[in-house]
């Protein structure tokens, strides 16, 4: 494989995609359980979400490189720009291309969903998409990067959880039942947990570089307590949704993912630094599994 292509793939950080897809998949499956589903809309939603996640990963690398956070002290994987495999200009060019793809696929998603780009439903989704692009870039890029002010968890909760699940459901159905906020919040809290693991791993280097993530502000013990709280909230929200939106025994299939979450919490108790790197992948996959089980459980029960 061409070395440049390999470097781009490394910067795309494909291992982050399962987490970003969890909300879209859950929203679509819950819509299908309620009698709404469009395969083309779903396909465009998946492509748009992947483009937004890759854009976020590229922007994150550029922003951290500019601010000196990507250095030899960082415990995460060595990034392409950090190693010199790609220049900053090449990274920005890739951001423009991927951002353009997100605009095109997002527009096709909205048109497929509502057959019109100018009604209020279409404009609502287009506005959410535009906000997602801005949020993807501003996490670490620029002087006011919110990831450097401890706001990353809030934005992840909003865009990986609320916008992703509710937006997917809305694109399928044109409806917004308030109860959908419960599974959306569950995915949002789990996604914030993945970011928290990332930030706990790198908290010492982040503190030196002025990146004021929540673990830097709370300390290791405080960050772990925060992690237990948001995991508990996620588990409780999903259970409450099933109790309020019953689908028989199949509605509780998502509970099969809970042992993975509990095992994850056990490793968080004991781990810190580099030892927590593997927990990002485990928690991401557990989130995807829970989303699939919840969605298919609702479909089987209705």
C-alpha positions, 0 to 999 in steps of 0.5 A: 500500500502507498505510504501516503494512503496508509498515513491517511487511513491511520489519521482517519482512525477507523476504530472510532467509527463503531461508536459514531455509527451507534446512534444512527443505527439505534435511531433507525432501528427504533424508527423501524420498530415504530413502522418507519424505515427507508433504506436509502435514507439509512445508507446516506445517514451512515455515510454522512456520519462516517464522513463527520467522524473522519472530519473530526479525527482529522481536525483533532489531529491538526488542532493538537499538532498546532497546540503542541499536545501531540508530542513524545509524552502523549500515550495514545497512538502516534499520529500521521502529522506528528510523525511527519508522514503527512504535512499540515497542508495535506491534513487540511486538504483532506479535511476540506475533501471529507467535509465536502463529502459530508455536505453532499451526503448530508444533503442527499440524506435530507432530500431522500427523507423529505423530497424537499430541501426547503421545508421546515423538517429539511431545514432542521436536519440541515441545520443540525448537520451544519452544527455537526460540521462546526463542532467536528472542527472546533473541538481542537482547532482554533483559539476557542477550541472547546475541547481545551476548555473541558467542554468536549464531553458535553458536545459529544453527549449532544452530537453523538447521542441526542443529534445522532439518535433523534436525527436518525429517527426524525429522518426516517419518520418525520416525528419527534416523540419525546421518549426517544430522548432516553436512548439518545441520552444513553448513547450520549453518556456512553460516548462521553465515557469513551472520550473520558477514557481517552482524556484520563489516559492522556491527562498528564500530558494534557495538563502540561500542554494546557488542555483542560479536559475534565480529568485534568480539572477533576483529577484521576479519582474525580474523573473515575467517579464521573465515569461511574456516574455517566455509565450508571445514567446510560444504563438507567436511561436505556432501562427506563426507555424499555419500561416506558416503551414495552416490547415484551421479552425481546425489549430487554435484549440490550441487557446482554451488553451490560456484562461488558459495561460492568467488566469495563467499569471493573477495569477502570477501577484498577487502570490508569494511563496506557492501561486504559487505551484498550478500554476505548475500543471495548466501550465503543463496541459495547455501545454499538452492541447495546444499540443493535440489541435494543433496536432489534429487540424493539423490532421483534417485539412490535 
